[in-house]
Amino acid sequence: MDFDYSDRTKQLQQQLLRFMDEHIYPAEARYDAEIEANTKAGKRWTPLQTIEELKPKARAQGLWNLFLPPTAGGQGAAHNGRDFGLSNSDYAPLAEIMGRVPWSSEVFNCSAPDTGNMETIERYGSAEHKKLWLEPLLDGKIRSAFAMTEPAVASSDATNIEARIERDGTDYVINGRKWWTSGAGDPRCRIYVFMGKTDVDAPRHSQQSMILVPADTKGITIVRPLSVFGYDDAPHGHMEVLFENVRVPAGNILLGEGRGFEIAQGRLGPGRIHHCMRLVGLAERALELMCRRASSRVAFGRTVAEQGVTRERIAEARCRIDMARLLTLKAAWIMDVAGNKTAKAEIAMIKVVAPNMACQVIDWAMQVHGGGGVSDDFPLAGFYAGARTLRFADGPDEVHRNAIAKMELGKYA
């Protein structure tokens, strides 16, 4: 059993770590200042120059579209500056590095939901879809959004989705209200991947379809931005969006009617690896901040790091982070060698383990920082908001725990 990364991954790790040290960490204060300045100027939902100025530097170093799998072939090579794609196992440790600064993945054109949308169009889209939407997404010229969750139903059960995609001649007409539509706040958002029902009388998991909806189509209204514990993630954003009699060509349907669940499972496997490894990176950063703070602050005659409870939490954090990483890498490896279906148990497990681990480690780090931990003077409160959200995104804990338990019980049925 070999726990070492490939030579290719090691090389990219070193490049990425160097880029983070030289460009990303020094830009964190500027990023925050730019958002604050934009807000005061009444243009909060504006692309950030802090990020835009770093993108050409990342691309010049071949640190662009790192998430692209080997199956992307020439499509990817033309847009990433490399003649190869990366497996899930190769990309996972790179996602961890990016996760240390939540906004950094956009610098490398590796941020959600664009990555999942690009993989979806690359895998299931037509040649025309790829020309219109995939190529500019790969080039970082446009952004995208994913519209699935709905406020009126428990969307943890995707069969509840009520939005309709109805055939009308050579078009489909779309009606529905979505929320937590991540990416829709960005003014560069040009395309939605939309999930809705095409046939309510079909078998339960064949009622849903996915369709591409250009963002400038008549009938789309962005109702409001949503916030997580007060954080709205501008200019990316998570929006409530109303679709009223939105008409798109029938050719925009992906794979055909009734294939929505199939597409969702195809896109969510790699996406969960990305999310979970970024959470591992986020937890590593929180642990680092915790150790530095604990070593520099004195309480009751000794440093906070010398207090027994702090040492216990630091030790427990290290154990939990390493366990989550190993489980996620195992899931990535099984996906690479045997496919997503074979890895379904591990994919479900990491989606439970990683967000809960990150929430706990970040909470301990906040505790060491005292009142500062929940302020904007440190990034930990924002870290926690992001990690807590991922206990819902791509399916809540309860859905994944239920799936894991059913698979386990099935061994003894």
C-alpha positions in Angstrom: 0.0 0.0 0.0 1.6 3.3 -1.2 0.6 6.5 0.6 2.9 8.7 -1.4 1.7 11.2 -4.0 2.7 10.9 -7.6 5.8 12.8 -8.9 3.4 15.0 -11.0 1.4 15.9 -7.9 4.5 16.6 -5.8 5.7 19.0 -8.5 2.4 20.8 -8.7 2.2 20.9 -4.9 5.5 22.7 -4.7 4.5 25.2 -7.5 1.1 25.8 -5.7 2.7 26.2 -2.3 5.2 28.7 -3.7 2.4 30.6 -5.4 0.4 30.8 -2.2 3.4 32.1 -0.3 4.3 34.7 -2.9 0.9 35.9 -4.0 -2.2 34.6 -2.1 -1.3 35.1 1.6 0.1 38.6 0.9 -3.1 39.5 -0.9 -5.5 38.5 1.9 -5.6 42.0 3.5 -6.0 43.6 0.1 -8.9 41.3 -0.7 -10.8 42.3 2.4 -10.0 46.0 1.9 -11.3 45.9 -1.7 -14.6 44.3 -0.7 -15.0 47.0 2.0 -14.2 49.8 -0.4 -16.6 48.3 -3.1 -19.3 48.1 -0.5 -18.9 51.7 0.6 -18.9 52.8 -3.1 -22.2 50.9 -3.7 -20.7 48.3 -6.0 -20.4 45.3 -3.7 -21.3 42.8 -6.5 -18.2 43.7 -8.6 -15.4 41.4 -9.7 -12.3 41.9 -7.5 -9.1 43.2 -9.0 -7.2 41.4 -6.3 -8.2 38.1 -7.9 -8.2 39.3 -11.5 -4.6 40.4 -11.3 -3.4 37.1 -10.0 -5.2 34.9 -12.6 -2.7 35.6 -15.5 0.2 34.8 -13.1 -1.4 31.4 -12.2 -2.1 30.6 -15.8 1.4 31.4 -16.9 2.7 28.9 -14.4 0.3 26.1 -15.5 -1.7 26.4 -12.3 -5.0 26.7 -14.2 -8.0 24.4 -14.5 -6.1 22.0 -12.3 -9.4 20.1 -11.6 -9.7 18.9 -15.2 -9.7 15.1 -15.3 -7.7 13.1 -17.9 -10.9 12.4 -19.8 -11.0 16.1 -20.8 -8.2 15.4 -23.3 -7.5 18.0 -25.9 -10.5 20.1 -24.6 -8.6 20.7 -21.4 -5.1 20.9 -22.8 -6.0 23.9 -24.9 -7.1 25.8 -21.8 -4.8 24.7 -19.0 -1.3 25.1 -20.4 -0.6 21.4 -19.8 -0.9 18.3 -22.0 -2.4 16.2 -19.2 -5.4 16.1 -16.9 -5.3 15.2 -13.2 -7.0 12.2 -11.6 -9.1 12.7 -8.4 -6.1 11.4 -6.4 -3.8 13.9 -8.1 -6.0 16.9 -7.7 -7.1 16.2 -4.1 -3.9 17.5 -2.4 -3.9 20.6 -4.6 -7.5 21.3 -3.5 -6.3 21.0 0.1 -3.7 23.8 -0.5 -6.2 26.1 -2.1 -8.7 25.5 0.8 -6.4 27.3 3.2 -7.7 30.6 1.7 -11.3 30.2 0.7 -11.3 32.6 -2.2 -8.0 31.4 -3.7 -9.5 28.6 -5.9 -10.9 31.3 -8.3 -7.4 32.5 -9.0 -6.7 29.0 -10.5 -10.1 28.7 -12.2 -11.0 25.9 -9.8 -13.9 27.3 -7.8 -17.4 25.9 -7.4 -19.9 25.8 -8.9 -17.9 26.5 -12.1 -15.8 23.3 -11.7 -18.9 21.1 -11.4 -20.6 23.0 -14.3 -17.6 22.6 -16.5 -17.3 18.9 -15.8 -21.1 18.6 -16.5 -20.9 20.3 -19.8 -17.7 18.5 -20.8 -19.2 15.1 -19.9 -22.8 15.5 -21.0 -23.0 18.6 -23.3 -23.1 18.7 -27.1 -20.3 20.2 -29.3 -22.3 23.4 -29.5 -22.7 23.6 -25.7 -19.0 23.2 -25.3 -18.2 25.9 -27.8 -20.7 28.3 -26.3 -20.2 27.8 -22.6 -17.4 25.3 -21.8 -14.6 27.1 -23.7 -15.2 30.6 -22.1 -15.6 29.0 -18.7 -12.3 27.2 -19.2 -10.7 30.5 -20.2 -12.1 32.2 -17.1 -13.9 34.8 -19.3 -17.4 34.0 -17.8 -18.8 32.5 -14.6 -21.8 30.1 -14.0 -24.4 29.1 -11.5 -26.1 25.9 -10.5 -29.9 26.0 -9.8 -31.3 23.0 -7.9 -32.4 23.8 -4.3 -35.9 25.2 -3.8 -37.3 27.2 -0.8 -40.7 25.6 -0.9 -39.7 21.9 -0.5 -37.2 19.8 1.4 -34.6 19.7 -1.3 -32.5 17.2 0.6 -34.8 14.8 -1.2 -34.3 15.9 -4.8 -37.4 14.1 -5.9 -39.4 16.9 -4.2 -38.2 19.5 -6.6 -41.2 21.3 -8.1 -39.6 23.5 -10.8 -40.9 22.5 -14.3 -39.2 22.1 -17.6 -42.0 21.7 -20.2 -41.7 21.0 -23.9 -43.3 23.6 -26.2 -42.6 22.9 -29.8 -38.8 23.5 -30.4 -38.4 25.0 -27.0 -38.6 24.2 -23.3 -40.4 26.6 -21.0 -39.0 26.8 -17.4 -40.9 27.9 -14.3 -39.7 27.7 -10.7 -38.2 29.4 -7.7 -34.7 28.4 -6.7 -32.4 29.5 -3.9 -28.8 29.0 -2.8 -28.0 29.4 -6.4 -24.3 29.9 -5.9 -22.5 32.1 -8.5 -25.6 33.9 -9.6 -24.5 37.1 -7.9 -21.4 37.5 -10.1 -22.1 40.0 -13.0 -20.0 37.7 -15.2 -22.4 34.8 -14.7 -23.6 33.8 -18.2 -25.1 30.3 -17.8 -27.2 28.4 -15.3 -27.3 24.6 -15.0 -30.9 24.2 -14.0 -32.6 21.1 -12.5 -36.4 20.6 -12.8 -39.1 18.1 -13.7 -39.9 17.2 -17.3 -42.4 14.4 -16.5 -44.2 14.2 -13.2 -45.7 10.8 -14.2 -42.4 9.1 -14.9 -40.7 6.8 -12.3 -39.6 8.7 -9.3 -35.9 9.1 -10.3 -36.7 9.7 -14.0 -38.9 12.8 -13.6 -36.0 15.3 -13.4 -33.8 16.7 -16.1 -31.0 19.2 -16.4 -31.0 22.0 -18.9 -28.6 24.9 -19.8 -30.2 28.3 -19.3 -28.4 31.5 -20.5 -28.4 34.1 -17.7 -29.7 36.8 -20.0 -32.9 34.9 -21.0 -36.1 36.8 -20.5 -38.0 35.8 -17.4 -35.1 35.3 -14.9 -35.3 37.6 -11.8 -32.6 37.6 -9.1 -34.8 38.1 -6.0 -32.2 38.6 -3.3 -28.8 37.6 -2.1 -28.7 35.1 0.8 -26.2 35.2 3.7 -24.7 32.6 6.0 -24.3 34.0 9.5 -24.1 37.4 7.9 -21.6 36.5 5.2 -23.0 36.9 1.6 -19.8 35.8 -0.2 -19.9 38.8 -2.6 -19.3 39.1 -5.4 -19.9 35.4 -5.9 -23.1 35.2 -3.9 -25.8 32.7 -3.2 -29.1 33.9 -4.7 -32.8 33.3 -4.7 -33.8 33.3 -8.3 -37.2 33.3 -9.9 -37.7 31.6 -13.3 -41.0 32.7 -15.0 -41.9 31.3 -18.4 -38.2 31.2 -19.3 -37.9 29.8 -22.9 -34.8 28.1 -24.1 -34.1 25.9 -27.2 -34.9 22.2 -26.8 -31.3 21.5 -27.7 -30.2 22.9 -24.3 -31.4 19.8 -22.5 -28.5 17.7 -21.2 -28.5 14.0 -22.2 -32.2 14.0 -22.7 -35.3 14.1 -20.6 -35.3 12.1 -17.3 -31.5 12.0 -16.9 -31.2 14.7 -14.2 -30.3 12.3 -11.4 -27.8 10.5 -13.5 -26.1 13.8 -14.3 -26.3 14.9 -10.6 -24.5 11.8 -9.4 -21.8 12.2 -12.1 -21.0 15.7 -11.1 -21.3 15.3 -7.3 -18.6 12.6 -6.9 -15.6 14.8 -7.9 -17.2 17.8 -6.4 -17.3 16.2 -3.0 -13.6 15.3 -3.2 -13.0 19.0 -4.0 -15.1 20.3 -1.1 -13.8 17.9 1.4 -10.1 18.4 0.6 -10.6 22.2 0.7 -12.1 21.7 4.2 -9.0 19.7 5.2 -6.9 22.7 4.1 -9.2 25.1 5.9 -8.9 23.0 9.1 -5.1 22.9 8.7 -5.0 26.7 8.5 -7.3 27.0 11.6 -5.0 24.6 13.5 -2.0 26.7 12.5 -3.7 29.9 13.7 -4.7 28.1 16.9 -1.1 27.0 17.7 0.4 30.4 17.0 -2.2 32.2 19.1 -1.9 29.7 22.0 1.9 30.0 22.0 1.8 33.8 22.1 -0.9 34.5 24.8 -0.4 34.2 28.5 -3.3 33.3 30.9 -3.1 32.4 34.6 0.7 32.5 34.6 1.5 30.4 31.6 0.9 30.4 27.9 -2.5 29.1 26.6 -0.5 26.4 24.8 0.7 25.0 28.1 -2.9 24.6 29.4 -4.0 21.0 29.4 -7.3 21.5 27.6 -5.6 23.4 24.8 -3.0 20.6 24.3 -5.8 18.0 24.3 -7.7 20.0 21.6 -4.6 20.5 19.5 -3.8 16.8 19.6 -7.4 15.9 18.8 -7.5 18.4 15.9 -4.4 16.8 14.4 -5.9 13.3 14.6 -9.2 14.4 13.1 -7.6 16.3 10.2 -5.4 13.4 9.3 -8.2 10.9 9.5 -10.4 13.1 7.3 -7.6 13.5 4.8 -6.9 9.8 4.6 -10.6 8.9 4.1 -11.0 11.5 1.4 -7.9 10.3 -0.4 -9.2 6.7 -0.2 -12.5 7.8 -1.8 -10.6 9.7 -4.5 -8.4 6.6 -5.2 -11.4 4.2 -5.5 -13.1 6.7 -7.8 -10.0 6.7 -10.0 -9.6 2.9 -10.2 -13.1 1.6 -9.9 -15.5 4.5 -10.6 -17.9 6.6 -8.6 -20.5 3.9 -8.1 -17.9 1.6 -6.3 -16.8 4.5 -4.2 -20.4 5.5 -3.1 -19.9 4.5 0.5 -16.6 6.4 0.9 -18.0 9.5 -0.9 -20.9 9.5 1.5 -18.6 9.1 4.5 -16.3 11.9 3.6 -19.2 14.2 3.2 -20.2 13.5 6.8 -16.7 13.4 8.2 -14.9 16.4 6.6 -17.4 19.2 7.4 -18.0 18.1 10.9 -14.2 17.8 11.5 -13.6 21.3 10.1 -16.4 22.8 12.2 -15.0 21.3 15.4 -11.3 22.3 14.6 -12.3 25.8 13.7 -14.5 26.1 16.8 -11.5 25.1 19.0 -9.3 27.6 17.2 -11.9 30.4 17.8 -12.0 29.4 21.5 -8.2 29.9 21.8 -8.6 33.4 20.1 -11.2 34.5 22.7 -13.4 37.3 21.6 -11.2 37.9 18.6 -12.1 34.5 17.2 -15.6 35.6 16.4 -14.6 39.0 15.0 -13.5 40.0 11.6 -10.0 40.7 12.9 -9.3 37.0 12.2 -10.6 34.8 9.4 -12.0 32.0 11.7 -15.6 33.2 11.9 -15.8 33.3 8.1 -14.1 29.9 8.0 -16.7 28.5 10.3 -19.6 29.9 8.3 -18.2 28.2 5.2 -17.6 24.9 6.9 -21.0 24.8 8.5 -22.7 25.4 5.2 -21.0 22.4 3.7 -23.0 20.2 6.2 -25.9 21.1 3.8 -24.3 21.6 0.4 -24.3 18.5 -1.9 -26.7 16.8 0.6 -27.1 17.2 4.4 -25.4 15.0 6.9 -28.6 13.0 7.6 -29.0 11.9 4.0 -25.4 10.6 3.8 -25.6 9.0 7.2 -28.8 7.2 6.2 -27.1 6.0 2.9 -24.1 4.7 4.9 -26.2 2.9 7.4 -28.3 1.2 4.6 -25.2 0.0 2.9 -23.8 -1.3 6.2 -27.1 -3.1 7.1 -27.3 -4.5 3.7 -24.2 -6.6 4.4 -26.3 -8.6 6.9 -29.7 -8.7 5.2 
